[in-house]
């Protein structure tokens, strides 16, 4: 799942080397914290948050297949 987030984020941003995904264990699953360069933040979020919402949906579907729970946070 971490690789999925990294792949999508690196495909969107202008500075793919600045993409960092941290995996933090939580009570019921995993929290993924995505950080990108400040100038790429708008590209990751998208208009009205559409891109980050789509990333969260894909992450949830992937987590359900593995019978776990995952949350995406953008820092």
C-alpha positions as CSV (number, residue, x, y, z in Angstrom):
1,X,0.0,0.0,0.0
2,X,2.9,2.3,0.7
3,X,4.2,1.7,-2.8
4,X,0.8,2.6,-4.2
5,X,0.8,6.0,-2.5
6,X,4.4,6.7,-3.5
7,X,3.7,5.7,-7.2
8,X,0.7,7.9,-7.5
9,X,2.3,10.9,-5.7
10,X,5.6,10.6,-7.7
11,X,3.5,10.6,-11.0
12,X,1.7,13.8,-10.1
13,X,4.4,16.1,-8.7
14,X,7.2,18.0,-10.4
15,X,9.8,17.0,-7.8
16,X,9.4,13.2,-7.3
17,X,12.5,13.0,-5.1
18,X,10.8,15.0,-2.4
19,X,8.0,12.5,-2.0
20,X,8.1,10.7,1.4
21,X,5.6,8.3,2.8
22,X,5.8,7.3,6.4
23,X,3.9,4.3,7.8
24,X,2.7,4.7,11.3
25,X,0.9,1.8,13.1
26,X,-2.5,2.6,14.6
27,X,-5.0,0.8,16.8
28,X,-7.1,-0.7,13.9
29,X,-4.7,-0.4,11.0
30,X,-2.0,1.9,9.5
31,X,-1.7,5.6,9.0
32,X,0.2,6.7,5.9
33,X,1.7,10.2,6.1
34,X,2.5,11.7,2.7
35,X,4.8,14.7,2.5
36,X,5.8,16.5,-0.7
37,X,7.6,19.7,-1.6
38,X,5.6,22.8,-0.7
39,X,5.3,23.8,-4.3
40,X,3.7,20.4,-5.2
41,X,1.2,20.4,-2.4
42,X,-1.6,21.9,-4.7
43,X,-1.0,19.2,-7.3
44,X,-1.4,16.4,-4.7
45,X,-4.5,17.9,-3.2
46,X,-6.1,18.9,-6.5
47,X,-9.1,21.1,-7.1
48,X,-11.5,20.9,-4.2
49,X,-9.4,17.9,-2.9
50,X,-10.4,15.6,-5.7
51,X,-7.0,14.0,-6.2
52,X,-6.3,13.3,-2.5
53,X,-9.9,11.9,-2.2
54,X,-9.2,9.5,-5.1
55,X,-5.9,8.4,-3.5
56,X,-7.8,7.8,-0.2
57,X,-10.4,5.7,-2.0
58,X,-7.7,3.6,-3.7
59,X,-5.9,3.1,-0.4
60,X,-9.1,2.0,1.3
61,X,-9.9,-0.5,-1.4
62,X,-6.4,-1.9,-1.2
63,X,-6.6,-2.1,2.6
64,X,-10.0,-3.9,2.4
65,X,-8.5,-6.6,0.2
66,X,-5.9,-7.2,2.9
67,X,-8.6,-7.1,5.6
68,X,-7.1,-4.1,7.4
69,X,-7.7,-0.4,7.7
70,X,-5.6,2.4,6.3
71,X,-5.7,6.2,6.5
72,X,-3.9,8.8,4.3
73,X,-2.8,12.1,5.8
74,X,-1.1,14.8,3.7
75,X,1.5,16.8,5.6
